[in-house]
């Protein structure tokens, strides 16, 4: 007997909770490749919901005590059988063995599940939180290295690009059971990038350390942190991901506070090293608590990219919508400080305050929409109005010319944009019922979105330079791309309704 463990979720009706029972079915390795699995609930006829699978599967069913039988099926299109047919045809195979796996059926509760939320929260602090503090480095490196603002901005763009681009690789590696290897290697690269950044004296060293090395480390960790929470939560998935995602604004406030407290008493190098020690402590906690749902590598080789996902129209539309959304949503994060300096004519300290406001509103902006999604409308339905609101606010940015108006803009935009960044991973996770493919399918979207993250800010910067310091072109670009992303996401939602 050979068992290949794969999670298959049979979603029978919207009102059934399928977290009550699990059974492992062993299939002889020399048996036929294709089977039909039917789950009955004590009635005379089995439920007419079946799924064709290969080899042995783990079936998460919707009944406390289902009777599960495997039938030989030479016609993949024939999925519905009566109990008599099941009993007759199943005699050709060895009797299945059913085993209880309690750890596979617990969702939305337990110390282990919520400890994974803490793990993901710390991962986000080390990654997105540190990147959210990039404004701290901008002015320092401009003066220390004698480079233009656009040159330094490329470092942040490369870092953000690699975070998303490496997502497909790390997602597939996680599917194959290399979760702990990803955590160790990713955290090591993060620390290497931070500590080498503290000793930078030339521009190419900055690009290599803070851009490439740290970006690679973030990319190895990003997809695992999203999928880690997704496989432990169903009903509360959006809220759990929201708590994890709060690491970005939390880190975006922690690291600036460290810089403020030490800037008069220590060199810039030691300021960065202190941030590195914080990241190191977080990494130790992560290694101790991290526990993926399954650590067994898949025995069936799979391609790096699940091309079959793009045959699903809603997945393709959703991916396209996220690309356009990410293309414009980060423009405000890159140019908030410069807009305050050039248009509002604020001081450097006031510009830092604006960045703190943008990061600070991210906490309610991530938690409240996640709660609404879990309790009332679902992740996808909640995501759509926040994407639309983000696009509208980027257009409203055109009319802002005062400090008070800009603060109001940052509050509303910060809530909407943070909600988008929190809800789209949980929405994407809902597209995949086979947990063994969740890492790859999530990583594919992140990889495509990485191109938008790499090019969006430089395009916006080029538009500012073309207008000789004017921000109109950048604002129109950001608003248009996000609204276009909303159109594709709305189309994906309509496809979901039809399905």
Backbone torsions as a table, in degrees:
resi	resn	phi	psi	omega
1	UNK	NA	138.8	177.4
2	UNK	-130.6	129.8	-178.9
3	UNK	-113.9	127.9	173.5
4	UNK	-114.7	116.6	-172.7
5	UNK	-85.4	119.9	175.2
6	UNK	-139.8	137.4	179.3
7	UNK	-87.1	126.7	174.7
8	UNK	-126.0	121.4	-180.0
9	UNK	-99.8	121.3	176.6
10	UNK	-95.4	103.6	179.2
11	UNK	-87.1	101.4	-170.4
12	UNK	-87.2	-55.0	174.8
13	UNK	-140.7	156.4	-177.8
14	UNK	-63.2	-19.9	-173.9
15	UNK	-97.8	4.6	-176.4
16	UNK	-100.6	132.3	176.1
17	UNK	-90.8	116.1	-176.0
18	UNK	-100.1	32.6	-179.9
19	UNK	-107.3	19.9	-173.3
20	UNK	-98.8	-20.4	-172.7
21	UNK	-150.1	151.0	176.0
22	UNK	-145.6	145.2	175.3
23	UNK	-142.9	141.5	175.8
24	UNK	-101.2	133.6	-177.5
25	UNK	-117.0	121.8	179.0
26	UNK	-93.4	132.7	-179.5
27	UNK	-119.1	135.9	177.1
28	UNK	-56.9	139.6	-174.8
29	UNK	-69.2	-19.1	-179.3
30	UNK	-99.3	11.2	-179.9
31	UNK	-80.4	-179.4	-179.3
32	UNK	-64.9	155.5	-174.6
33	UNK	-74.2	-28.8	-171.1
34	UNK	-119.6	135.1	178.7
35	UNK	-133.7	165.1	173.8
36	UNK	-118.5	130.9	-179.3
37	UNK	-107.9	125.0	176.4
38	UNK	-122.4	141.5	-179.4
39	UNK	-116.5	126.7	178.2
40	UNK	-111.2	161.7	-172.3
41	UNK	-124.5	35.5	178.7
42	UNK	85.9	0.0	178.7
43	UNK	-90.3	177.7	-177.4
44	UNK	-72.0	-32.4	-178.7
45	UNK	-113.9	145.5	176.2
46	UNK	-71.0	155.4	174.7
47	UNK	-62.3	132.0	-174.3
48	UNK	-76.5	26.4	176.3
49	UNK	-106.4	115.8	-175.9
50	UNK	-132.7	165.2	-179.8
51	UNK	-145.7	132.3	176.8
52	UNK	-83.9	127.5	-178.1
53	UNK	-134.5	177.0	179.6
54	UNK	-119.8	138.4	177.3
55	UNK	60.2	-144.5	-177.2
56	UNK	-91.6	142.6	-178.4
57	UNK	-131.8	158.1	167.2
58	UNK	-99.3	118.3	-177.0
59	UNK	-104.0	118.9	172.3
60	UNK	-92.4	109.7	-171.2
61	UNK	-100.0	-179.2	-176.4
62	UNK	-112.8	19.6	-178.0
63	UNK	-133.1	149.0	-179.7
64	UNK	-63.3	-38.2	-177.4
65	UNK	-137.4	74.1	-178.7
66	UNK	-78.7	152.2	169.9
67	UNK	-105.0	117.8	-172.8
68	UNK	-112.5	130.1	178.6
69	UNK	-131.3	151.1	-179.2
70	UNK	-112.1	133.6	-178.3
71	UNK	-123.8	147.2	175.0
72	UNK	-75.8	130.9	-171.9
73	UNK	-138.2	102.9	179.0
74	UNK	-81.6	-13.6	179.1
75	UNK	-113.2	103.2	-176.6
76	UNK	-60.0	-20.3	-177.5
77	UNK	-84.1	-12.0	-179.1
78	UNK	-94.5	106.1	-172.6
79	UNK	-115.0	-13.2	-172.6
80	UNK	-109.5	123.9	-177.6
81	UNK	-132.9	151.8	173.0
82	UNK	-83.5	165.4	-179.3
83	UNK	-63.8	-33.4	178.6
84	UNK	-66.7	-41.0	177.4
85	UNK	-64.0	-38.7	179.8
86	UNK	-62.1	-45.1	-176.2
87	UNK	-67.9	-35.3	179.9
88	UNK	-70.5	-46.8	-173.5
89	UNK	-77.0	-26.5	-175.7
90	UNK	-72.2	-11.4	179.3
91	UNK	-68.6	-15.2	179.7
92	UNK	-76.3	-12.2	-176.1
93	UNK	-115.5	160.7	175.1
94	UNK	-66.6	146.6	-179.2
95	UNK	-60.3	132.7	178.3
96	UNK	-69.7	149.0	175.7
97	UNK	-105.3	129.6	-178.1
98	UNK	-110.1	129.1	-177.7
99	UNK	-125.1	146.3	177.2
100	UNK	-86.7	137.5	178.1
101	UNK	-133.2	80.5	-175.0
102	UNK	-59.2	-34.5	-177.1
103	UNK	-66.4	-18.0	-178.9
104	UNK	-88.6	-6.9	-173.7
105	UNK	-114.0	2.0	-179.5
106	UNK	-93.4	118.0	177.9
107	UNK	-126.4	150.1	170.3
108	UNK	67.1	10.3	-179.8
109	UNK	-157.5	165.5	176.7
110	UNK	103.2	152.6	-179.2
111	UNK	-62.7	-41.2	-177.8
112	UNK	-62.0	-45.3	-178.1
113	UNK	-62.2	-48.2	-177.4
114	UNK	-73.0	-25.2	174.0
115	UNK	-67.4	-28.1	176.2
116	UNK	-70.4	-29.6	174.0
117	UNK	-65.0	-41.8	176.2
118	UNK	-62.2	-42.8	178.0
119	UNK	-57.8	-48.4	-179.0
120	UNK	-65.4	-37.0	178.0
121	UNK	-60.7	-44.4	179.1
122	UNK	-68.2	-35.8	176.5
123	UNK	-62.5	-39.9	179.6
124	UNK	-68.5	-37.8	175.9
125	UNK	-58.9	-46.5	-178.6
126	UNK	-66.7	-28.7	-177.5
127	UNK	-99.5	-80.7	-177.6
128	UNK	-63.5	-37.2	-179.3
129	UNK	-62.1	-41.9	178.3
130	UNK	-67.9	-39.6	178.8
131	UNK	-67.7	-32.0	178.5
132	UNK	-65.2	-17.7	178.4
133	UNK	-92.8	13.5	-175.0
134	UNK	-61.9	-25.7	177.5
135	UNK	-58.9	-26.2	176.7
136	UNK	-64.0	-34.6	-175.9
137	UNK	-84.9	-23.0	-171.9
138	UNK	-56.7	-58.1	-176.1
139	UNK	-67.7	-35.6	-179.2
140	UNK	-63.0	-47.4	-176.4
141	UNK	-71.7	-29.7	175.6
142	UNK	-59.8	-43.0	-179.1
143	UNK	-79.5	-41.6	-175.1
144	UNK	-70.3	-36.3	-176.8
145	UNK	-103.7	-8.5	179.9
146	UNK	65.8	35.8	-179.0
147	UNK	-109.8	160.8	179.8
148	UNK	-73.8	165.7	179.2
149	UNK	-63.4	-37.4	-179.9
150	UNK	-67.2	-36.4	177.8
151	UNK	-61.9	-44.9	179.8
152	UNK	-68.8	-34.9	-179.9
153	UNK	-63.0	-30.3	178.1
154	UNK	-61.3	-30.1	178.6
155	UNK	-62.1	-46.3	177.6
156	UNK	-65.4	-37.0	179.1
157	UNK	-66.0	-41.9	178.4
158	UNK	-63.0	-41.4	179.5
159	UNK	-62.1	-45.6	179.3
160	UNK	-67.1	-39.3	178.4
161	UNK	-60.6	-48.3	-177.7
162	UNK	-67.1	-32.1	177.8
163	UNK	-57.7	-45.3	-179.5
164	UNK	-81.0	-38.8	-172.6
165	UNK	-65.1	-39.0	-178.9
166	UNK	-74.1	-4.1	-176.8
167	UNK	-56.8	-40.1	-179.1
168	UNK	-65.2	-40.6	179.6
169	UNK	-65.9	-47.3	-179.1
170	UNK	-69.0	-33.4	177.2
171	UNK	-64.8	-44.5	177.5
172	UNK	-65.9	-41.0	178.8
173	UNK	-62.0	-36.7	177.5
174	UNK	-67.5	-40.1	177.1
175	UNK	-58.7	-32.8	-178.1
176	UNK	-85.1	0.7	173.8
177	UNK	98.2	15.2	-176.0
178	UNK	-102.7	38.4	-177.4
179	UNK	-59.6	-51.2	-176.2
180	UNK	-65.6	-34.5	176.6
181	UNK	-64.0	-38.6	177.6
182	UNK	-65.0	-41.6	-179.5
183	UNK	-63.0	-44.8	-177.6
184	UNK	-67.5	-48.7	-177.6
185	UNK	-67.7	-41.0	179.7
186	UNK	-64.5	-45.3	179.2
187	UNK	-65.0	-37.2	178.7
188	UNK	-63.3	-42.5	178.8
189	UNK	-66.9	-38.5	176.4
190	UNK	-58.0	-48.5	-178.7
191	UNK	-65.8	-40.3	177.5
192	UNK	-60.6	-42.6	179.8
193	UNK	-64.1	-41.7	-178.5
194	UNK	-66.9	-48.0	-174.9
195	UNK	-71.8	-30.9	174.6
196	UNK	-74.1	-29.9	175.7
197	UNK	-61.6	-33.3	-178.6
198	UNK	-66.2	-14.9	-178.4
199	UNK	-113.7	14.1	-176.2
200	UNK	-68.1	137.0	174.6
201	UNK	-128.4	-10.4	-178.5
202	UNK	-133.3	159.5	-175.5
203	UNK	-64.4	-43.0	-177.8
204	UNK	-64.7	-30.3	176.2
205	UNK	-67.7	-37.6	178.1
206	UNK	-65.4	-45.2	178.9
207	UNK	-60.3	-43.0	-177.2
208	UNK	-69.2	-45.1	-173.9
209	UNK	-79.1	-59.1	-175.7
210	UNK	-80.5	-28.1	-179.5
211	UNK	-86.7	-61.8	-171.4
212	UNK	-80.6	-56.1	-174.4
213	UNK	-62.6	-48.8	-179.6
214	UNK	-69.0	-34.7	176.8
215	UNK	-63.0	-40.7	177.2
216	UNK	-64.1	-42.9	178.0
217	UNK	-61.5	-43.3	177.8
218	UNK	-62.8	-39.8	-179.2
219	UNK	-65.5	-37.7	178.3
220	UNK	-65.3	-23.8	-175.4
221	UNK	-99.7	-23.0	-167.9
222	UNK	-67.8	-52.6	-179.7
223	UNK	-63.4	-43.5	175.8
224	UNK	-58.3	-36.2	-178.2
225	UNK	-69.3	-33.2	178.5
226	UNK	-71.7	-47.6	-177.9
227	UNK	-71.2	-28.3	179.0
228	UNK	-59.4	-44.8	178.6
229	UNK	-73.1	-37.8	-174.1
230	UNK	-62.6	-35.6	-176.3
231	UNK	-82.7	-7.9	176.8
232	UNK	-100.8	-12.7	-175.2
233	UNK	-132.4	142.8	174.8
234	UNK	-124.9	-67.6	-178.8
235	UNK	-66.6	-33.0	-178.2
236	UNK	-107.7	23.7	-174.1
237	UNK	-62.4	-47.1	-177.5
238	UNK	-63.5	-39.9	179.2
239	UNK	-66.6	-42.0	178.9
240	UNK	-62.9	-43.5	176.7
241	UNK	-66.1	-32.2	177.6
242	UNK	-64.6	-42.0	176.8
243	UNK	-62.8	-44.0	178.7
244	UNK	-61.6	-43.3	-177.4
245	UNK	-68.3	-19.4	177.3
246	UNK	-63.9	-11.8	175.3
247	UNK	-60.3	-27.6	179.7
248	UNK	-65.9	-55.1	177.4
249	UNK	-67.6	-32.3	177.6
250	UNK	-63.5	-47.8	176.7
251	UNK	-64.9	-34.9	179.0
252	UNK	-65.9	-14.2	174.9
253	UNK	-105.5	-31.3	-179.2
254	UNK	-65.5	-50.0	-175.0
255	UNK	-66.8	-38.3	173.2
256	UNK	-63.0	-35.8	177.6
257	UNK	-63.7	-42.0	176.8
258	UNK	-58.6	-45.2	-179.2
259	UNK	-63.1	-41.4	-179.1
260	UNK	-65.3	-39.7	-176.5
261	UNK	-71.9	-28.4	-173.4
262	UNK	-104.6	-12.9	-170.9
263	UNK	-63.1	-26.5	179.6
264	UNK	-92.0	-10.4	-175.2
265	UNK	-118.5	-6.6	-177.4
266	UNK	-146.7	160.6	177.3
267	UNK	-72.3	164.7	179.6
268	UNK	-62.0	-35.2	178.2
269	UNK	-59.4	-42.3	179.7
270	UNK	-75.0	-26.2	172.5
271	UNK	-61.7	-46.6	179.9
272	UNK	-66.9	-39.3	179.3
273	UNK	-64.0	-37.2	176.5
274	UNK	-61.8	-41.2	174.3
275	UNK	-60.8	-38.1	178.0
276	UNK	-63.3	-37.5	178.1
277	UNK	-66.0	-36.5	175.5
278	UNK	-62.7	-45.5	178.3
279	UNK	-62.1	-38.4	179.0
280	UNK	-63.4	-45.8	178.6
281	UNK	-60.7	-41.9	176.7
282	UNK	-61.5	-40.3	-178.6
283	UNK	-64.0	-37.3	178.2
284	UNK	-63.2	-45.7	178.1
285	UNK	-61.7	-40.5	179.7
286	UNK	-60.4	-46.7	-178.4
287	UNK	-64.4	-33.1	-179.2
288	UNK	-74.3	-40.6	-171.6
289	UNK	-94.6	-23.2	-173.4
290	UNK	-61.2	130.2	-179.9
291	UNK	-148.2	97.3	179.6
292	UNK	-68.3	161.9	-178.7
293	UNK	-61.5	-39.2	179.5
294	UNK	-142.2	135.8	179.0
295	UNK	-111.0	9.6	-178.7
296	UNK	-92.0	122.3	179.5
297	UNK	-63.8	147.0	174.7
298	UNK	-65.0	135.5	-179.7
299	UNK	-85.9	-15.3	178.1
300	UNK	-95.7	118.5	-179.7
301	UNK	-60.5	139.1	179.6
302	UNK	-130.4	150.4	178.9
303	UNK	-68.4	160.5	-179.8
304	UNK	-63.4	-36.7	-178.0
305	UNK	-115.3	132.2	176.5
306	UNK	-86.1	83.1	-177.2
307	UNK	-61.7	-26.0	179.4
308	UNK	-61.3	-23.4	179.1
309	UNK	-63.2	-33.6	-178.2
310	UNK	-76.2	-7.1	171.9
311	UNK	-77.6	-16.5	174.7
312	UNK	-83.4	116.8	-174.7
313	UNK	-60.2	-41.3	-177.3
314	UNK	-66.5	-35.5	178.2
315	UNK	-66.0	-42.7	179.8
316	UNK	-65.4	-44.9	178.5
317	UNK	-63.9	-40.6	179.6
318	UNK	-63.8	-44.0	179.3
319	UNK	-61.3	-43.5	178.3
320	UNK	-63.1	-42.3	179.0
321	UNK	-63.0	-40.2	178.5
322	UNK	-67.1	-35.9	177.8
323	UNK	-58.7	-52.0	-178.4
324	UNK	-66.4	-34.9	179.2
325	UNK	-64.8	-47.9	179.6
326	UNK	-67.8	-24.7	179.4
327	UNK	-61.9	-33.7	-176.1
328	UNK	-109.7	-20.5	-169.8
329	UNK	-70.5	-27.6	-176.2
330	UNK	-88.1	-3.3	-178.8
331	UNK	-61.1	-39.8	180.0
332	UNK	-67.0	-35.2	-179.8
333	UNK	-65.7	-34.6	-178.4
334	UNK	-78.1	-33.6	-168.9
335	UNK	-117.4	15.6	175.8
336	UNK	-62.2	-48.8	-176.9
337	UNK	-65.5	-42.2	-178.3
338	UNK	-69.2	-35.2	176.6
339	UNK	-64.2	-43.2	177.7
340	UNK	-61.8	-35.8	-179.6
341	UNK	-75.9	-43.7	-171.9
342	UNK	-85.6	-35.8	-174.3
343	UNK	-102.8	-48.6	-179.5
344	UNK	-81.0	-19.9	-179.7
345	UNK	61.8	48.3	176.6
346	UNK	-87.0	163.5	173.6
347	UNK	-78.7	171.4	-180.0
348	UNK	-63.0	-39.4	179.4
349	UNK	-66.0	-38.1	177.7
350	UNK	-66.9	-36.5	177.7
351	UNK	-64.3	-38.2	176.1
352	UNK	-65.5	-36.6	176.4
353	UNK	-62.5	-39.2	177.8
354	UNK	-62.3	-40.3	177.6
355	UNK	-65.1	-39.0	178.0
356	UNK	-64.0	-38.3	177.6
357	UNK	-63.6	-45.6	-179.2
358	UNK	-61.2	-38.5	177.8
359	UNK	-76.1	-38.7	-175.9
360	UNK	-63.9	-41.3	-179.9
361	UNK	-69.7	-8.3	178.1
362	UNK	-66.2	-25.3	-179.1
363	UNK	-67.4	-57.6	173.9
364	UNK	-65.5	-29.2	179.8
365	UNK	-66.7	-20.7	177.9
366	UNK	-99.8	-36.3	-175.8
367	UNK	-79.1	-48.0	-175.1
368	UNK	-63.6	-48.9	176.4
369	UNK	-60.4	-33.7	178.5
370	UNK	-66.1	-40.7	176.3
371	UNK	-63.1	-43.4	178.1
372	UNK	-60.6	-41.2	-179.2
373	UNK	-63.6	-43.6	-176.9
374	UNK	-72.2	-36.8	-171.9
375	UNK	-90.8	-27.8	-169.7
376	UNK	-125.7	-61.1	-163.6
377	UNK	-110.4	-13.7	-174.2
378	UNK	88.5	158.6	-174.4
379	UNK	-64.5	-44.8	-175.3
380	UNK	-66.1	-46.3	-179.5
381	UNK	-63.7	-32.8	178.9
382	UNK	-77.7	-32.7	-179.0
383	UNK	-62.6	-43.0	-171.1
384	UNK	-57.2	-51.4	-178.9
385	UNK	-64.4	-29.0	178.9
386	UNK	-74.1	-33.9	173.7
387	UNK	-64.3	-45.9	178.7
388	UNK	-61.2	-42.8	179.0
389	UNK	-63.0	-36.1	177.3
390	UNK	-63.1	-44.7	178.8
391	UNK	-63.8	-42.2	179.6
392	UNK	-64.2	-41.0	-179.1
393	UNK	-66.0	-33.9	176.5
394	UNK	-65.2	-34.9	173.2
395	UNK	-68.7	-39.4	179.7
396	UNK	-65.2	-24.1	179.0
397	UNK	-56.8	-27.9	-178.0
398	UNK	-58.9	-34.1	-173.8
399	UNK	-87.7	0.0	-173.5
400	UNK	-87.0	131.6	179.2
401	UNK	-142.3	4.9	-179.9
402	UNK	-125.7	159.6	-180.0
403	UNK	-63.6	-44.4	-178.8
404	UNK	-62.8	-43.5	178.2
405	UNK	-63.5	-37.1	-179.8
406	UNK	-68.7	-37.6	176.2
407	UNK	-62.5	-44.6	178.0
408	UNK	-60.8	-41.7	177.2
409	UNK	-60.5	-46.0	-177.5
410	UNK	-63.4	-36.1	179.9
411	UNK	-65.4	-51.1	-178.0
412	UNK	-68.1	-46.6	179.1
413	UNK	-62.7	-40.2	-179.7
414	UNK	-62.4	-41.0	178.2
415	UNK	-64.7	-47.7	-178.2
416	UNK	-64.5	-47.4	-176.0
417	UNK	-68.5	-36.9	176.9
418	UNK	-68.5	-35.9	175.5
419	UNK	-62.5	-40.3	178.2
420	UNK	-61.1	-46.8	-177.6
421	UNK	-65.9	-26.4	179.4
422	UNK	-84.2	-40.8	-170.2
423	UNK	-83.5	-27.1	-175.4
424	UNK	-69.6	-33.5	174.7
425	UNK	-65.9	-39.8	179.1
426	UNK	-69.4	-33.6	174.1
427	UNK	-63.9	-44.7	179.3
428	UNK	-62.7	-39.1	179.4
429	UNK	-61.9	-30.9	178.7
430	UNK	-70.5	-13.4	177.9
431	UNK	-78.5	-14.3	-172.1
432	UNK	-118.0	117.3	176.4
433	UNK	-94.0	-18.9	177.2
434	UNK	-91.7	104.4	-174.6
435	UNK	-62.6	-28.3	-179.1
436	UNK	-66.1	-16.6	179.0
437	UNK	-106.4	-1.3	-172.9
438	UNK	-64.4	-40.0	-179.4
439	UNK	-61.7	-45.5	-178.3
440	UNK	-67.4	-45.0	-177.6
441	UNK	-67.4	-36.2	175.4
442	UNK	-67.9	-44.2	-179.5
443	UNK	-62.8	-33.5	178.9
444	UNK	-62.6	-42.1	178.9
445	UNK	-65.8	-42.4	178.8
446	UNK	-63.1	-38.2	-179.0
447	UNK	-65.9	-44.0	177.5
448	UNK	-64.9	-40.3	177.7
449	UNK	-65.5	-23.0	-179.2
450	UNK	-64.0	-33.1	178.5
451	UNK	-63.6	-39.4	176.8
452	UNK	-65.2	-40.7	179.8
453	UNK	-65.9	-34.9	-179.3
454	UNK	-71.5	-39.2	-171.5
455	UNK	-97.7	-21.7	-174.3
456	UNK	-61.1	-53.1	-178.1
457	UNK	-65.3	-43.4	176.5
458	UNK	-62.0	-37.8	176.6
459	UNK	-62.6	-44.6	178.0
460	UNK	-61.1	-40.9	178.2
461	UNK	-64.7	-38.7	177.8
462	UNK	-64.2	-36.6	177.5
463	UNK	-66.5	-36.8	177.3
464	UNK	-65.6	-43.7	179.0
465	UNK	-64.8	-37.4	179.8
466	UNK	-63.1	-35.3	179.1
467	UNK	-90.5	10.9	178.0
468	UNK	55.6	49.5	177.7
469	UNK	97.6	-2.1	176.5
470	UNK	-80.7	148.6	-174.4
471	UNK	-109.2	1.9	-175.5
472	UNK	-61.7	-48.3	-178.9
473	UNK	-60.9	-41.6	178.5
474	UNK	-63.9	-41.9	-179.1
475	UNK	-67.0	-40.7	177.7
476	UNK	-66.5	-41.2	177.7
477	UNK	-59.4	-48.1	-179.5
478	UNK	-62.9	-47.1	-179.4
479	UNK	-64.4	-39.8	-177.8
480	UNK	-67.8	-44.3	-178.2
481	UNK	-66.2	-40.1	179.9
482	UNK	-67.8	-40.9	177.6
483	UNK	-65.8	-35.6	174.9
484	UNK	-65.3	-39.6	175.1
485	UNK	-61.0	-39.6	177.1
486	UNK	-59.6	-40.6	-179.5
487	UNK	-61.2	-43.7	179.0
488	UNK	-68.1	-39.3	178.7
489	UNK	-65.7	-38.2	176.9
490	UNK	-63.4	-40.5	176.9
491	UNK	-62.9	-39.4	177.4
492	UNK	-64.1	-37.2	178.5
493	UNK	-66.2	-39.4	177.8
494	UNK	-65.4	-36.6	176.1
495	UNK	-64.5	-36.2	177.5
496	UNK	-63.9	-40.9	178.0
497	UNK	-61.2	-42.2	179.6
498	UNK	-65.2	-40.1	179.0
499	UNK	-64.2	NA	NA
